[in-house]
């Protein structure tokens, strides 16, 4: 049996962008053993994915941070006798790891001066493209057919039952329309204002009788509480109370998701939840929703160069350009279809 290792990227959203590549490899090698090397924070994104036989953790900030830790990982990979490694991550170190793991075929972009470590280099695109296509170009260069560009995220009955129980306890009926807000973001300039989220939420309650649920990680709990405090209507805060899988199950039950540019926004798209994605300092063309999901993108930045990584920006005009009415207009078109 052929054994394939896919060296994946490190962020939640990027990991979803890589799932069409996983599908292409699985479709081309239905009987092969396929493993994925990934960061600990991305394991939940790949768990239950039927394209994979194994998830291998590379904890480069933890147990594999030291030289001894990396050697232990390399030894472990050697024992697994992989035939082929696809490198989606651009780093030199990861190419060196699969080289030292004695994986005979090593395929990827020759970034970070690592071309000598690869047995097949794929020419990088001359123009910037969406991350999904960036990864899929490696598959195409190897002659693999690409049958789907939709990214995938999987939950099971235990996650659905958790959300069913949570909603029942919160007084949400099966027939209620659920609108989920995702106000978080890795850095402040990517976040729409709490006041705007609160105004949208109140309008969704008064116009469409939606039940509002404010989601996020534990670090977003304060943000969620602030939005709830600004609302005149009732809202349920679930930030910090779910796993990513349980949040995915909530998205699957939702009539609408309003989210900043985050990994959870892409999860909502993967779960086929009707999603409004709010973009400011980042580019929808490069990292926006992609594939066949039900989504609308609002991007109104006309003055700043993007992508912008000025974490010190305080005027946040790219996000402030998005008005409450812009979001409600898109929400109306989505909810009118229900």
N, C-alpha and C positions, 0 to 999 in steps of 0.2 A: 504493500500500500504506500502510495506517495504521501509524504508528510510535508506540509506547507506551514510556514510561520509568517504571519503578517505583523509587522512592527508598526503599531498604531500611533496616533497623535495623542496629545495630552489633555485636551480640554473637552468638556461635555458636548458643546455644539459641534466641534470638529469631529468628535467621535461619531456623532450621528451622520455628519457629512461623509464619513468613510463607509457607512453601511451599504450603500449601493456597490461600492468596490467589493466588499465581503460577498455580496450576492453574486456579483459577476464571477468571482473566483469559485464560489460553491457551484454555480451553474456549470462552469467549465470542468470542475473536478468533483462530480457528485459522490465518488467513492473514496476520496482522499481524506486524510486526517488533517484538519485545519485548526491551527491554534493562533491566538492573538496575544501579542505582548503589549501590555498597556499600563498606564499609570493607575494607582489605587482608586483615585477619584472617578475613574471612567469605567470601573468594573461593572457597576450597576447598569450602565448604559448598554452593556454587551450581554449581560446575563440573560438567559433564555433565548438568545439569538440562535435560530436553528442552523445558521451557516457555520457555526463554530463547534468544534469538539472540545476545546479547552481554552481557558483564559489564563494567561501567565502574567503575574504582577511584576512590574519593574518599578520598585519604589526608590527612585533616584534621590529623593530627599530623606529617605529613611534607611532601611536595612541595606540598600544597595548604594548608599552615598559614598562609601569608602572604596578604596582599591580592593580590599578583601571582599567586600560585598559584591562588587562587580565580578570578581573572579569566581565567586560562588555561583552567581547567575550564569556566567559563561559555562561553567562546569555542568550545571543543570541542563542547559540547552544542548550541550554536546551529547549528553546521555540520551536525549530524546531523538537524536539522529534525523534532524530535519533535512529534506532534500533541497528545498527552495525557500528563500526568504524574500518577501516583498516589503520594501521600506517605504511607508507612507510618511513617516517623520523625516525631517530634513537634516537631523543632527549627524555630525561626524561620529560622535561616541556610539550611537546606536548601530551605525554601519560597522564600526570597529568590533562591537560586541558580536554581531552575527558572523563577521569574518573569523574572529577567534573561536567562535562556537563550531567552526568547521562545517558550516552550511555551504554546500558546493555551489549552488546557484543563488546569486544575490542581486536583486533587481530594484532600481530606484532612480531618482533624479541625482545627478552628480553635484549636489549642493555641498557647501562647506568643504570644498576641496577633497571630497571623499571618493572621487571617481575610481581611483586605483583599488579601492576596497570592494568595488562592485564587479560582477561578471557581465552584467548588462546595464548600460546606462540609458536612461530615457531622456531625450532632449526636453529641456524645460520649455513650456509655452512662451512664445515671444511677447504675448500680451497677457495682462492679468485676466483671470477668469474665475468663475465661481469655484469654491473649494471642492464641491462635488465633482465638477468636471476635471479639476486639477488631479484628483485622485484617480478618476476613471481613465484619464489619459495613460496612466501606467498600465492599466488593464488592456486598453486598446493597443498599446505599443507591443504587448505580448500576444496579440491575436485573440484576446478573450472577447466574446460577444457581450455587449451591454444591453440588457433587456429592460432594465428599470432604473430610473434616476430618483425614485422616491426613497427617502430614508426611513429606517425601520426601528421601532422600539417595542419591546414585548412585555406584557404583564400577564399574570395568571389569576386564577380564581381567588387566591388568598388576598391579592391586592384589591380586586374588585369588591370582595366581601368587607374588607377594612373600610373602604370608602362608603359602601352601602350603610354600614353600621354608623360611621361618623355622621353621615347626612341624616340618618334616621334620628340619632340623638340630638342633632341640631334643629330638628323640626322641619327638615326639607322633605317634601313629598316627591314621590316618583314622577309626578306630572309637572313639577315645578321646572321653570326655566332656570338654568344655572349659568351665571356669568362669572368667570374667574379672572381676577386681576393679578398680574405678575409685575409688581412695581420695582423689583430688585434689578441688579446689574453689577457687574464686577467692579465698575468704577463710576463715580458720581455723575460725570458728564453724560453717561448713557441713559440716565434715569429721567423720565418725565416727572413733573412736579407732583407731590402728594395732593396738592389742592386740585390739580386737573384730574387726577384719578378719582378723587372724591366727587367732583362735579359730574363726571361721566357715570360713576356708580349710581348717584342719586337719580340721574336722568333715566338710566336703565331700569331702575325700580319703578319710577313713576310712569314711564311710557310703556314699558314692556313687562312689568310685573316680574322682573328677574330677581332671583335670590343671589346676592353678591357674596362671593367667597374670595378672600384676599390670601394669596398663597406666597410661598417663598421658602428660603432656607431659614435656619434658626437666626442667622445674622440679619435677616430681613424683618424679624418680629417687631422691632421698634417702628420700622417704616410702615408696616401693616397697621399697627396700633394707631399711628399718627393719621393715616388715611381714614380709618374707622372713626376716629375722634372728630374729623372734619365733616363727616357725612351727617345728613339729617335723617337718613333711612338706616335700617338695620343692616349689619354686615357680619359675616362669620369669618374669623381669622383662623387660618389653618397653617400659616407660616411657621415652620419649625416643628410641625406635628406629623409630618409624613416622610416617608422615604421617597426617592425619585420614582420608584415603581408605583407606589400608592398615588403619587401625584399624577402619574400617567393615567391611572385608572380614573382619577377625578376628571382629567381632561376628556377622556372618552365619554363621560356622562354630561359634558357641558354643551350648552347651546352657543356659547361665545367665550373666547379668551382674548383679553387685551393685555399685551405684554411688551416690555422693552426688548431690545436686542440681547437676548440671553439664551443659554442652553435650554432653559425650560420652555422658552417660546418655540424653539425647534422641536422639543418633545411634544408640545401641543399639536404642531403640524404633523409630526409623525403619527400621532394618535388620531389624525383626521378630524380634529376639533376645529370648528370655524374660528379663525384666529386673525386678529388685527395686530400687526407688528409695527412698533414705533421705532423709527431710526433717526439718529442725529449725527453723531461723530463717526459712525461706521458706514460702510458701503453696502446697500442692499444687493448690488450687483455681485459683490464678492462673497458676502456672508449672510445674505438674506434667505428667507424661506425658498425652497427649491423643490421641484418635482410636482407631483400631482395632488398635493394637499389642498384644503380649502382655506385660503388665506388672502389677506389684503395687506399691503405695505403702505405706510404713510411716511413719507420722507420729504421734508420741505426746506432742507438746508440749501441755500443758494449763495452763501457768502464765504463759507469756510472750506478749505481744502480737506478732502477726506481720502482715506481714513485718517482721523486725527487722534493722536494719543497724548494730547496735552492734559494730563491728569490734574493740572493746577487751574484749568479754565474755571472761571467763576460765573461768567454771564450766561453760559449754557444756552446761547441764542438758537443753536441748531435744534435743540429739543423744544425750546419755548416757541419756536415757529409753528409747532403743531398745536392747533387749537382744539378745544373741547368739541366744537361743532364738527371738525374734521373727523374725529373718532365716531361721534354719534351718527354722522352721515353713513359711514361704512357699516356701523352696527345695524342701522336700520335696514340697509340692503341685505345684510346677512340674516337678521331675524325675520325679515319679511318672507324669506324662503322656507321658514320652518312650518 
